[in-house]
């Protein structure tokens, strides 16, 4: 029974809500699409360099500052997974913005050759 009170503790909590890594990847893919769309909706302008550096920052943070390196291969996998998720989120918006430019370029090329 829940008594309605909030308790604060210094204890660690394990949050294992996936039965396997494949399930984590499926959830991550959905999350990546949603977060990428949020960036598109906000019309966030990120260069490829900014996208790359942000994902590198996520890796360094997870692997070194959150001490993922102490977890061995699992820590490396988690840090890489986090960094790749961030990279994919950034690339969704970056490449979507590039596709708009590509469409304009394609239209200009077609117009050029139609007028020849």
N, C-alpha and C positions, 0 to 999 in steps of 0.2 A: 504494500500500500504506500502511496506517495503522500507525504505530509505537507507538500506545498512549499517547503523551505528550500533554499539554495545553499549548498555547502561548498566551501572552498578547501582544496587539499593540495598538498605538494606532491602527491603520488602521481606516478606515470599511468597512463591509460593506454591499453592496446586497443586499437580500432581496426579490427580485421573483418571488414564487411564484404570481401570477395573470397570466393572459394579457391580461385586459382589466378595466375597472372594473366591468362587470356581474358578473363572477365574484367580485370583491371584495364587491359588494353581496349576492350570494347567501350567501357565507360569513358575512358580517356578520349577516344575518338569522338564520341558524342559531345563531350565537354569542349574539345578543340573546335568543333564546328560552331557550337553556340558562342564561344568566346571570340572566334574569328569574325562571326557575323556582328557581334557587338562593336568590334573595332570598325567594321565597314559602316554600320549604322551611325557611329560617331564621326565618321569620315576622318578617322585618325590617319595621319600621314607618317608612315614609318619607312625609312629607307632600308634597303637590304642590309646595310652595315648596322643600323640600329637594331634590326631584327636579330642579326647574328650576335651582336654584343649582348643583347638582353638574354638570349638563350645561354650564352657563355657565362653570364653573371649568375643565372639560375643554377647551372652546373657547379660552379665554384662554391656558391652558397650551400647547396645541398651536400656536396662531397667533402668540403673542407670545414666550413663554419658549423654545419649541422652534424659534422663528424661521421659522414657516411663512409669515409675511408676505413673507419674502425670496424665496419660491418663486412668488410671483404667484398666478394663478388656481388652480394646482394645490395650493398651500399652503392657500388659502382652502377649497377643496373638501375637502381632507383634514381640516382643523380642523372644518368643519361636519359632515362625516361622523362623526367621532369624537364630537362633541357630541350629534348626533342619535342615535347608537347608545346613548350613556349615557342620554339622555332616554327612549328606548324601553324600555331595561332597567328604569329606575325606574318608568315608567308601568305596565309589566306587573304589577309587584307592588303598586303603589299602587291601580290599578283593580281588580285581583283582590280585594284586601282590601275595596274599596268594593262589589264585587258581592256579597260576603257580607252586608254591611249592607243592600244593596238587596233581597236575598232575604228577610231578616227583615222589612223594611218592607213588602214585597209581601204576605207572610203575615199581618202585622198588619192591613193594609188589607182583605184578603179576609175575615179573621175578623170585623172590624168590620161589614162589609156583610152577611155571612151572619147575624149576630145581629140585624140590623134587621128 
